[in-house]
Amino acid sequence: MLFSRLRGPSLAVLTCALGALSLSACATTGEASPKTQTASTSSASKDRTMAPGLDGWANQDPYPSTYRGLPRQNMAIVGATVLTGAGQKIEGGVVVVTDGRIAAVGGADTPVPAGHQVVDARGRFVTPGIIDIHSHLGVYPSPGVQGMSDGNEATNPNTAQVWSEHSIWPQDPGFNAARAGGVTTVQILPGSANLFGGRGVTLRNVPSVTMQGMKFPGAPYGLKMACGENPSRVYGGRNQSPATGMGNVAGYRAAFISARDYKDKWDKWRETGQGTPPTRNLQLETLAGVLDGSILIQNHCYRADEMAVMLDVAKEFGYKITTFHHAVEAYKIAPLLAREGVCAAMWTGWWGFKMEALDGIEENAALTDAPQGSCAVIHSDDAELIQRLNQEAAAALSAGRRAGMDIAEEHAISWITLNAAKSIGIDKETGSLESGKRADVVIWSADPFSIYARADQVFIDGGLAFDRQNPAFQPVSDFELGQPGFGLSAAGVAQGAR
């Protein structure tokens, strides 16, 4: 037979547990679901505590996470070279996981608590789970056909009212392929056609039949913004504004003027309680969340000069840009980005595919990372590259070293772990192997900066999510079943506007 690959269980079977674990395990592990908010807008006139913005405009989430976590057991991974993501390299290290959290990380003398399963990782490497902060999995899923191209609401330059989570198809085979590459957390963003593309959402990369079952509990929302060629090309081509860079900036400013006025009206009503509350506006609610800091800006922006302009727009309206995405010219303004506390996410080898990407260099991450207080991140924006982010980080590390920079592997791993977590506001929960954090762990067959390295086992909140040697822990979506030849590597997908 040409096709004889062993298949794991389908997504429907894996929704609660991987392998032959009982349904009861699903109910007793992981996290409790947040209480669903049921109050209507009309009730806000009677109870001001329900008004948007009281504790942040992103807090009233009508689509709460139902993530429960995979079945898990307490364990100690011993004997590996551990890269903690927080700057440490431990030879022959021990990582203790208790109740889905990191309990201890240390050398060979670190005690293993009684009752913990011992996982022998001698000769291998252990890192935090990889985090991809720029993905379109689920909104541009495989197969890449028009009927599933669901990531760009390109109907208006400002579509801040849309949420990417409402386009996500959880059965996208790309999620499984990414997990096999060590990816445990993903931020799913709308496309970049618009000045304001909408809210992104952060997901746990676990099998699920619903978006809510993947949604990272408590993770902040991010607003996708885009500067540069994309919005002016998309809308200028339709003979509407924006058609130029100056039209882009005028559009941002007009939107935030409206948002500030909207927020002021709600603030005044909450303070006085007089009359009826202002009429809700979904677009302005998202922008008001940016103004009060509860929604993070994720800004598609390639050129150094345009990033500097976006920082000035942010200062004009009193909000903060959390991360510039693609950031091909971040190296030119690395000290400015570090001083402003803004992360820069980038590829290593992608450049020159349009004018604003022309001046990219492979040393970008290393140079951007150099100033004190910097935050360099490697991202994918691609359903195939997400499977090899460790190799993309390795290429950036190699380029920096060739340029004469002394960069340790235990530092560079942060480009796809801790810095990535910081750039989407979840670094207190994940991104490094530190006591108290979620046990998102990858055991690699070799040094993760080697082209020969493969993710042997991937744990999410301490639950085994992928095992290269065990087909029972190599989940496939229901959509893949019965598709001969559709393996883990065949997850290429059209990404829309980059």
N, C-alpha and C positions, 0 to 999 in steps of 0.2 A: 504494500500500500504506500502511496505517496504521502498520505497523511495519517500519522499514527500517534501524534502528540497526546500525552495524557492530559485530560482536562480536569480541573478542579470542580468543585460544586458551583452551581449557578448563583447569581446575585440574590435571587429570591431565597435560596437556602442560607446564604451568608449574611442576610440582613441582620439576624440576631447573633449568629455565632459562626466562626470558621470551623470547618471540620464537623465531627460528630459530637458536638457539645449540645447540651440540652437547652431548651428555651428558658428554663428557670434561671440559668446562668446569666442570661441577658438582663433579667429583671433585677438581679442582685449585684451587678457590677457596674462600674462607670458612674455617671453623674445623674443626679436627679434633674428632671426637666424643670425649667423655670416656670413659674405660674403665668398662665396666659392672661393678658390684659383684656378685659371684656367691656370696659366702660366705653360708651359711645361719645362722640363729639358733643352731642347735645347735653350730656350730663356734666360736661366741663363748666357750663354756666352755673351749675349748682355746687360743684366741687372743684375748686381751683387747683387742687393737688393733681388732677388729671390733665391739666393743661400742658401742651407740648412746651418743653423748654425748662420746666421746673428743675429737673436734674440733668439737663442736656437734651437737645432735640432728638438725639438718636435713641433715647432710653425707652420710649414707648414703642416697643417692637411687637407688631401684631403677628409676626411670623417667628415665634421663639424657637430656639434650638430644642430638639428632642434627642440630641446625641446621648447615647448611653455608654459607649465604649465597648470594646471587644472583651470576651472572657479572658481572664488573666490569672496569673498566680505569682506569688512572691518569688523572686529569684536573685541570684548573684552571678553576674558575668565576670569570669576570672581569667587572668593570664594574658589579656590582650594589651596592645598599645592603645592607650586611651587618649583621644584628642577631645578635651572637654567642651570646646567651643568658646570657653572663657579665658583662653590663653595658656592652658596647661597641657603638657604632654607627659603621660605617666606610663612608663614601661612596666609590663607585667601588672597592670592595674586591675582594680576590682570596682565594679559598679553594682551597688545594691539597690534593688527595686522592691518597694513595699507598698501595697495597695495602690499601684499604678503611678507612684511618685518616686523620684530619686531619693533614696534614704541616705546614701553615703557614696562617695567616690574617693578612692585613694590607692595606695600602693599595695603590694602583695600581703602586707601585714594587716590590712583592713579586715576586721572580723566579719564573718558571714553568719547572720542570725540563724538560729535553729529553725528548721522547717522550710528554709528557702531552697528552692531548686538551684543547683549549681550548673551553670552553662559554661562549658570549657571553650574558651576562645583563644587558646594559646596559638601564637603564630599569625593571629589576625588583628584587625584594627576595629576600634569602637568609636563612633562619633554620635553627636546628637542627630536626630532626624533632620533631613534637608527640608528647607522651607523655600518655596517658590512664590515670590510676591507679585509676579506678573504672569498670570495664566488666563487662558480663555477656554480651558477644558469645560465641557458641559454647555457652554453657550455657543461655541463653534466645535461641536463634537464630530467624531468619526461616525459614519462616512461624511466627508465634506461636501454635502449637497445643499442646494439652495433652500430646500424645505427645512433644513436644520441650522441655517445660518442665522443665529438669533442673538448676536452680540452687539450690534450697532443700531440703536434707535436714531437713525440719521434723518429724522423728520424735521428737526429744528436745531439750530446751533446750541440751544440750552435745553437739555433733557435731564436736568438734575433730579427730576421727579421719578425716573425709572430706577429699578434695582436689579442688578445682574442676577440675583438669586431667583428671580421670577422667570428667568430664561434657562436655568440650569437643568440639564438632563442628566440625572445621576448615573445612568447606565452607560455613559460615554466610556468606551474601552480605554481611553487615554488615562483615566484615573488609575486603572489597574497597572498600566504600563509605567506610570510615574511612580507608583508604590514599589514596583520591582527595581526602580532606580534609587530607592532610599528616600523618596519624598513623602513626608508625613503630614505636611500642612501646606495649603495653597490659598492664595488670594485670587479670587476670580473677579476680573474686571470687565466692564463693558469695553467696546472698542473705542477707537480714538478719532472718530469722525467729527465729534462735537467739541465745542468749547467746554461744555459740561456734559459728560457722557452718562452720568448716573452713579449710583452707589455700587461699590464693590463689596464682596462678602468673603470672609475667611472660613475655610472648610477644614475639617479633619479628613484626611484621605482614607476613609474607611468605606467598605461596601455599604450601600444604602439604596432603598427604592424611593427615598424622598430627599429633597434638599435639606429639610429641617433635621433629618437624621445625620447629616454631615456637618451642620453649622457649628462652628467653634463657639462654645458657650462664653458669653461675656466679651468676645473680641469686638473692638470698635469698628464701626463702618468706615470705609474710605470713599471719598468722592473722586472719581476719575475726571481730571481736567486734561486738556490737550492744548499745547501751543504749537506754533510753527506751521508747517506746510499742510497738515491734514485738514484742519477746519477751513482754512482759506481755499484749499483746492476743492473740497467737497461742496461748500456753499457758494464760493465764487463762480464755480462752474455752472451753477444754477441761476446765475445773475442775481444773487442775493448776498447780504452781508452775513459774515465777514468774507471779504475777498482778498484781504491783505493782512500783514502783521499788525498794522495799526487798527484795522477793523477788529482783529482778535482782541486786542487790549481794550478797545472801547466796549466790546461785548462783555468782558469780564467785569469791567467797572460798573456798567449799567446794571448788571445782575446783582452785584453786591450792594449797590445803592438801594435797590428794591428789597433785598433781603434784610438790610439794616433797618429799613422802615418797618417791615413786617415784624421783625423781632422786637422793635421798640413798642409796637402796638400791643403785642402779647405781653411784654414785660409790664406795661402800664396797666393792662387789664388784670394781671395777676396781683399787682400791688394794691389796686383799688377795689377790684371785684364789682365795679359798677357797670351796669348794662350787660349786654351779651358779648361773648368772646368774639374776636375777629374770625372771619371765615377762614377755614384751613386752606392752605395752598401747598400741595405736596412738593412742588419745585422749590418754593421759598423755605419750606421746613428744612430741606436738606442743606440749603445755603446758610440758613440761620444756625444749623448745627455746626457748620464750619466756623462761624463767627464766635460761637461760645466754646469751641474747642472739643466738642464731643464727637465730631466727625473729622477724620484726618484727610488731608489733601494728598492724593497720589497723582502727580503731575507728569504726564507725557511731555518731554521737552528735550531736544537733542543738543541745541547750540548753547554755548556758554553765554553769549550776549542775551539770548532770550530767557535763560534761567535767571540772569541778573534782573531783567525786567519783571519777571514773575515774582521775584522776591520783593521788589518795590511795590507791586500791586498788593501783595500780602500785607506789607507795612501800612499802606494807605488805609486798608480796611481792618487792620488789627487782628488778622488771623495768621496762622503758621503753616507753611508748606512742610509736610513731613518727609516726603521723598520725591525726587525727580526720577522718572523712569526713562530708560534708554540712554539718556545722559552721555551721549557719545563724546561730548567735549567737556565733561566734568573736570578732567585733569587741568584744564586751563584756568579754572576758578576754584581749585581745591581748597585754598585757605579761606575763601569766602564761604564755601559750603560748610566747612568745619566751624567757622566762627558763628554762623547762623544756626548750627545744629541740625542741618538738613542732610538726610541720607541721599546717596546717588546710586541707582541701580542700573546695571549695564550688562551688555554681552562682552565677550572678549574678542571674537573674530568677525562679528557682523559689522560691516561698514560699507559705504559707497553705493548703496542701493537707491539713494536719492540725495539731493544736494545737501540737505541738512545733516546727512549721515556721512558726508564726504571726508571729514577730518578725524575719523576714528583711528585709534592706535591700540595695539594689544596691551600696552603698558597702562592703560587708562585706570583700571582698578587699583593697581599698585601705587600710582601717582596720586590718585584721589584719596587713597588710604593713608598717605604719608603724614599729613598735618595732624597735630594733636587734636583729639576730639572729633576726628573724621568718622564717617560711616559709609564704607563701600559695600555694595551688594552685587552679587551676580544673579541675574534672573534669566527666564527663558523666553516668554512670549511665543512659545512654540511647543506643539505636542510631542515632538521628537526630542528637542533639546532638553526638555524637562527630565527626560530619562537619563541624561548624562551631565547633570549640573556639576558633579564632582570633577569631570574632565574639563568642563569649561572653566572652573575655578583653577584647576591645575595649569591650564594654558595661561591664565592671567598671572599665576604665581611664577611660572617659568619666564614669561616676558619681563616681569619685574626684576627677577634675578639676573637676566641677561643684561638689563640696563644698569646693573651694579647695585641693586637694592638688596639689603639683607632682610629677607622676609622668612620667618619660620612657618612651617606647616601648621603648627598649633595656633598661629595667628590667622593665617589665610583661611582656615576652615570656617572662621566667623563670617566670611563673605556669603556663605550659603546656610548659615545657622543663626548665630546670635545677632549679627547685624541685620539679617533679614527679619528676624523676630522684632527687633527694635523698630524697623522701618514700617511695620504695620501695627505696632502697639501691643504686642503680645509677649514681650521679652521677660515679663515677670512670671509668665507661665511656662514658656518653652524656649528653645533655641540654644540651650547649653545643659551640660550634665552637672547640675548643681543641686544640692540638697533642697528638697521641697518642690522642685519643678516637676512638670509632667514627664513621665518616663517615655519620651520619644527617642528611640535608640536604634542605631543601625550597626550591625556586625558585618564588616567588610572582609572579603576573602584575602585582601592585600591592602597595602597603603592606598587610601582613597584618592590620592593624587597620582596614582599609577593608572595608565590606560588599561591595564589588565585587571583592575579591581572590579569586583561585582558585589552587590549587596546580597549577602547570604541570608540574613534574617532582618526583618524590620518590625519593630515594636511600636505601637501607638498607645499611649497611656498604659504601658506595660503589657498590653495584649498583643499576641503574635498576629501580625497583619500580613506577613509574607515570609515564606521559607522556600528558598531556591531548590532545596532537596526534597520537598514534600508537596506533591500535587494538591493535597487537601488544603494547603495554605497558599495556593496560587489562584486566587479567585478570578473568575471571568464573569462578565455581565451576561444577562439573559440574551442580549442582542448578539453576543459573540457565538452563542451555542448554535451548532449546526452550520457554521460558516467555515468550511475547510480552508486551512491555510491562513486563517486570520489569527496570528499569534501576537504575543506581547509587543513585538517590534513594529507591528503594522498599525501605528496610531497616528500617522501623519494627518494633518487637518488644516484646511485653509483658515488663516487667522484674520482675514479682513484687513482693515487699515492698520498699519503698524506705525 
